Amino acid sequence: MVDIVADLSTLCFESGLADDEKKLLYLRARSAGLTFCGCVIKRHTAKIRKPVAPGEDYDLRVGILGMGHLGKQLCLALLEKTKIKPSHIKISTRRPELAVEFVHTEVECFFDNRRLAAWADVLFLCCLPSQIPKVCVDLRSYLAKHCLVYSFTSAIPVTRLAKLLGHDYILKPKYDVVSCDTVDVWLSCSHVASAIADPLLIEASCPLTMKGGISLGLNWVCAVLYILLNICTSASLGSSEALLLIKSMFKEKCGDTVQLNAHSFINSSYASSLLSDEPFPWISLMDAQIRETPLLRFLSSSKSVQQCLSAAYKSQMETPAK
């Protein structure tokens, strides 16, 4: 489709702005960057699968609550860039009739937050901060214990969200933004599903090496790794098997250089007594995001492991989910 106004400067958004207002144009790029990073990192999280026995098939059930700009971009990214079946993606929104983009797919769209909460393995909250109290009332008591709730609502701290939901298995990125000269890198990512193929944007969105004035702390990375550990625990995998499974994610890019062991994840006294066929204890995601954990200390002290994590992230973003 040709943009017939592309070269008409008087019709550009910027032409009607006063000089003082033009100084705030960088906020458009920052907003685009946060949307892009939110969607690609959510997409990365949605690729986490429960370990299954050979020959078994298990598809993650992904729920999206809210069908605004972020919810639509996330759904498109999941459909186009992962192998999650459309029938395993459901959306709850106050205006399901507006989700015309998904009519031709098997994605089911309705307005029933409780139904979505009871069904989903991973639930993405893509609603406005003002809607959170009402949404949490709907979801409370309907979330399964191991349902991962991923929130992109920056105005609500994860501790407050946990109290509202009565649920503590929550992952929430905490972005820091700073002024910089490279913020315009995000202006090319208006359509997330297509922008994911851009190596420059993949590089800029990597949690450990973010660019464009946006950064994400190590606590988020630790929380994702603890999610992997918890999935292994829920599948009753022994600690040795769980560590092998997690290390296999990095082996393609880093070989055997990532020396993760039980002491990397849990305190030394517990790790020393943990048997190889005994599952890891269930790890609190709340603690992983707001406290100093053994894994945070380990990653903070090892730049080589951080580099391997970055390489694994980029590799995962460049290929469909296995």
Secondary structure, DSSP 8 states (H G I E B T S, - for coil): ---TTTT-GGGSGGGG--HHHHTTTHHHHHHHHHHHHHHHHHHHHHT------TT------EEEE--SHHHHHHHHHHHHHS---GGGEEEE-S-GGG-GGGTTSS-EEES-HHHHHHH-SEEEE-S-GGGHHHHHHHHTTTS-TT-EEEE--TTS-HHHHHHHHT---EE---EEE---TTGGGGGG-SSHHHHTT-HHHHHHH-TTS--TTEEE-HHHHHHHHHHHHHHHHHTT--HHHHHHHHHHHHHHHHTT-----HHHHS-HHHHHH--TTS------HHHHHHS--HHHHHHHT-HHHHHHHHHHHHHHHHS---
